[in-house]
Amino acid sequence: MKRLNLLIAKLALLPVLCLGVSLQAAASAPARLGATPQMGFNNWNSTHCRDEFNEQMIRGIADKIVSLGLRDAGYRYVNVDDCWANWQRDKDGKLQANPKRFPSGMKALADYIHSRGLKFGVYSSAGTSTCEPLQENRGFPGGLGHEKEDAASFAAWGVDYLKYDNCNNQKIPALQRYTAMADALRATGRPIFFSVCEWGENKPWLWAGKPPVDAQSWRTTGDISDSYASMLKVFKQDVVLDRYARPGHWNDPDMLEVGNGGMTDVEYRSHFSLWSIMAAPLLIGTDLRTIKPEALKILLNKEVIAVDQDPLGVQGHQVRDAGGIHVIVKPLKDGSRAVVVFNETDGAQDVDVAPAEIGLKPGRYEMRDLWLHSGRSGDGSIAVKLQPHASAMYRIRAG
């Protein structure tokens, strides 16, 4: 009888034990790479290849991401762009850090960034050399033909992110070149976010997010510059590609210019709103050590960031592009939807958006203005006067 009672007690514990194992497995399972668009910092838009780009600067940026509250807002990657490497590989064919810019080496830099609760990214190119600068008609060493060695180095250093450019590609098909690096990254066993920077030349939205490449993001455009005209051009190229974006696979209209001084605050707010409604990567491109409060306020708008980072993972769909007015709608996981109304023209415009245009059925709705941080109830219609290059952004849910 005692044995029977003991057996019954053990059987009764089985569901609890199985639940414990399941919970432990769930807790230890790695988060899906790129489940939401990447957020962080990249130095290129503010420093390019100037001497100020060095390990001291990048360590200072990591400190600023923490002290300014950007890490807590979701910005996690600290990515170094072109010019970090030495001009030549070592005697074993491995990449080396530029001894003047990064005398402590890339692993030491990665360790420092990781100690701040952040992630570390590097840059290379799917070619024989990178894009800039040129010295004796060559750039820094590229990854073409060295994918396995380079991926192994990245993993050993603790790299979490690779931006892989398209320069000096020897006219080898893009799919072949990017597959080689994707395979090499996977073979390391380290989860490394793969950002295909192919400039949209071979329509990467059709292949980069699928095996055999299966990248987490791909550039849909050429490089952005710090001007309203450039931002507008890039937006128009990316917004029509919404059907290709999904969790773990994102259209990338290039990095943010917010704070670099070439646009007005109104234009920077539109820039940030449009990138967020398009579920685009939010990679800060300004020097955070000298950022102005107005620009920081834009980058720290958590209500707008929440739209970009919504776990449903849908890129906003443009429902109006007429008369210089754009209306983009993005469904959100909680059943609400985000809406951006954008005036691209050089004149003020009164804009009316009917509920049906943004997919709302007749009823009462709560409307939250994500820049004014105020709310109101209504039928879901929008009536707004937009100044030149301005936008309005709302989150609308059933009331």
N, C-alpha and C positions, 0 to 999 in steps of 0.2 A: 504493500500500500504506500509506503514511504517513497519507493522508487516511482510509482505511478504519479504521486503528487508532485515529485520533483520534475518529472517529464512534462506534466501539464504546466507547471510554472515556467519552464524553459520555453515551451511553445507559445505561451502568452507573451513572453518578452520578444519574440521574433519580430513582430511588426514594429516595435519600438526601436530594436536594434537596426532593422532595415532602414527605418526613417532616419536614424542617426547617421548611418553610412551615406544615405542619399543626400542629406543636408551637408555632410562633410565634403562629399564630392562636388556638390553645387558650389560650396564656398571656395573650394580650391580650383574650380574650373576657370581658365583665363577668360577675361572679358573679350568679346568679339572685337577684333582689330578694326578700327574705323566704323564702329557701330553708329556713331554720329560724326559729322564733319570735323576734321582736325582743327584744333585751335592752338595758337602759340605765337611764336616770334620767328622772323627770318630777317637777317641783317641787310639783304641785298638792296632793297629800295632806299635805305637811308645811307649806306656806306659804300655800296659797290665794292671795288677792290682797293679802296684808299687805305693808307697806312693805319688809320684809326681802327680798322678791323683787325682785332687781335684777341688773345685770350683774356686780357684784362677787361676789354670791353664786354665780351660775352659773359664773363663771370659777373660783371656789374649789371648786365641786363637780367641775368637770372635772379640776382638779389632784388632788383626793381620789380620784377614780375611778382615776387612774394610781397614786398613791402607796400606796393601800390594796390594790392588786393586783386591783381589780375589772375593769379593762380586760383584763388577761391572763386573767381568768376568763370573758370573753366579753361583758361589759357595754360597749356601744359608743355607744349613742345618748344624747345630752344634750338633752333636750326641754324647751322652755319652754312653759308653759300659758297660760291666759287672763291678761289684764292686761299683756301685753308691749307692746301697740300704743298709739299715741296715740289720743285721743278722736275725732279727725277725720282724714280723708284729706288729702293735700296738694292743691294747686290743680289737679294733673293727675289727681286721683282715685286716687293710689297710697297704699298703706298706709305709715305712718311708725312708727318706734319711739317709745315713750314717752320723751320727753326727760329726764324725771327718773329713770326706772328704768334706761334704756339710752342714756345720752348719747353713747356711741361708735357707736351704730347696730348693726343686725343683721349686716351683713357683717363688721364688725370682730369681733363675738362669734363668728360662724361661723369666721372665720380662726383665732381663738385656739383654739377647740375642735378644729379640724382639725389644728392644730399639735401637739396632744397625742395624735394618732392616734385621735381620736374622731369621731363624726358628730353633726350638729346638726339638731334638730327644732323646729318651731314649731306653733302652734295657731291655728285659726280656726273659724268656724261656718258651716254651710250655711244661713244665714239673713241677715236684714238687719243683725243685730248679734249679738255673742257673748253668753255666758250671764251673766257677772258681771264687775264689779258694775254696778248700774244707777245712772245719774246723769241726772236729768231724764227718767226713764222710758226710757232707752236705754242700751245697753251699748257696747262697743267695736265698730268697724266689722266687719261680717260679710262673707262672700264672695259672698253671693247677688247675682247680676247683675254681679259684678266678678271672675269666675273667671279670665279671661284675664290681666287686669292683675296680679292677686294671684299667680297661678302664675308669671308672668314675673318678678315681684319676688322670689319665693322662689328661683327658679333663679339670678337675678343675685346674690343674697346668699350662695349656696352651701348652701341648705337641702337636707337629705337625708331629711326625714321631715315629714309633715303629719298632725296629728291634727285631724280635721274634725268638729266638734260639730253639734248638731241644734237649737239654740235659735233662736227668732224666725223660724221657717221659712215663715211666711205660708201654711201649709197647702198648699204646693206639694208634689206627690208626691216622696217620698224618692228614688226611682230617677232622676227628672229632675234633682234638685238635685245628687246625688252623681255622676251621669254628667257633668254640666257641668264639675265640678272635675276629675274623672278625665281627661276629654279635654284640659282645659287643662294639666294636669301633663304628660301625654304629649307635648303639642305643644312643650313647652320643650326636649325632647331630654335633659333631665337626669333620671337615675334618682332619683325621690323616692318613698319608701315612703309608701303611702296608707293611713292608719288611719281607717276609717269609724267615727265615734262617734255612732251613731244610737240607742243604748240598747236595741236589740232590739225597738223599737216596731213595726217593719214586717217582722220576721223576716228580717234582712239575711243570715243564713246561707243563705237560698234564692236570693239575687240578687247580693250584694255581691262575691262571689268569682268572678263570671262576667262576660263582656262584656255590656254596654258599660262597666260600672264596673271590674271586674277588680281590686278592691282587694286589698292584701296581708293585711289583718286587718279585722275588724268586731266592734264591741261586741255582746255577746249579752245584756247586763243593764244595769240602771240603775247609778248610781255606788255603789262600795263605800265603806264607812266603817270606821274603826279599831275594830271590835268583833267579837267571835266570832259573834254572831248575824248580822251583815251578811255576814261572810266565808262562813258556812255557807249562807246564802240564795243568794248568788252562785254558790257551788260547785254547788249542786243544780240551778240553772238551766243551767249550762254543761256539766256532765258528760254530760248526755243528748244532746248535739249532736255527738258524736264523729264521726259519719259525714260531716259537712260540712267537716272540717278536712283539709288536705293541704299538701304543700310549696308555699310561696308564697301560701297562703291559710289564715288561722288564726282560730279562735274566740277572742274576747278578753273574759274575765270581769273586766276592769279591772285597775288597777295594784296593786302590792304595798303592803301596810301594814306590813310587817316593820320593826320598830324605832321605830314611832311611839308606843308606850306603852299602847295601849288593849287589848292582849291579852297573855297570858303567853307565855313562851318556848316552852312546849309547844304552844300554839295557833299561834304563828308558824311553828313547824316543820311543823305540819300544813298551814297555809296554803301554805308553800313547796313541800311535797311534793305537795299536790293540784294546784297550778298547774303544776308540772313534769310530773306524770303526764298532765295534760290538754293538754300541748304548748301552754300558754298563753304569751303575752308575759310576760317577767320584767322589769318596769319598776319600779325602786326608787322608793319614794315617801317616803323619810325623808331628813332633812338629813344628808348624809354628813360634814359638818364636826363634828357632835356625836354621831355614832352610837356606841352602846355596843358593847363587844366581843362580847357574846352575840349581838346582832343581826347584826353583821358576819360572825360565824362561820357563821350560817345562810345568809346571802347568798353566802358564798364556798365552800359545799359543792360542790365540783366534780363529785363523783359524782352528786349529784342534778341539777346543771345539765346533765350529759351526757345524762341521760334526757330532759330538756326539749328539748335541742338535737340529739337523735339524727337523723341524716340520712334515715332511713326516712320520717320525717314523719307518723307515725300518732298521733292522739290516743288516749289510754287509754280502754278500754271498761269500763264498770261491769258486773261480773258478779254482784255482790250488793249489795242495798240492803234490809236486813231487820234489825229489832231494834236500829236505831241503828248498825249496822255496815255500812260500805261497803268493797267490794273492787274495785279498779280494776286492769286489766291492760293493759300497753302493749308490743306487740312492737317489738323493736329490730333494727337493720340487721345486727348480727353473729349473729343467730339466737337471742339470749337474749331475755328479757322482763323488764320492770320490773313490780313489784306494789306497790301501796299498800293497806294495811289501816288503816282510819280508824274511830275510835270517836267518834261525834258526841254521845254521851249524857253526862249529868252523873255517871255512876257508872262505876267500873272494870269491865272485862269481859274474860273469858278467851275468846279467839277461836281457832278451828281452821279452817284452810283446806286442803281436800284437793287433791292435785295435779291431779285431773281438773277441778276448778272453775276453775283458772287455765289450763287447756288443755295440761297436761303429760301425756305418755304415761308408762307405767311405766318406770322407769330410775333412774340415779344422776345427781344434779345438784349443782352448786356454787352455794351461796346466799351472796350478799354483802349484809350489812346496811349500807345506805348512810348511816345516821346513826351507828351504832357503829363503822363502818369495820372490820368483822370478817367472817370467812367460816366456812362449815362445809359439809360434804358431807351429802347425805341424799336422800330420795326426792322432794323438791320440796314436801313438805307444810309448812305454816306453823302453829305453835302459839305464841301470844303473849298476854301479859296487857297490856292497854292501859288506861292511866289515863284519866280523863275528858278528852275533846277531843284525845286523843293519836293518833298514827299511827305505823306502822312501814313502812319502805320497803326493798324488796329488789330485787336484780338476780339472776336465776336463769338458769344456762346448763347445758347437758348436761355431765356430768363425765366 
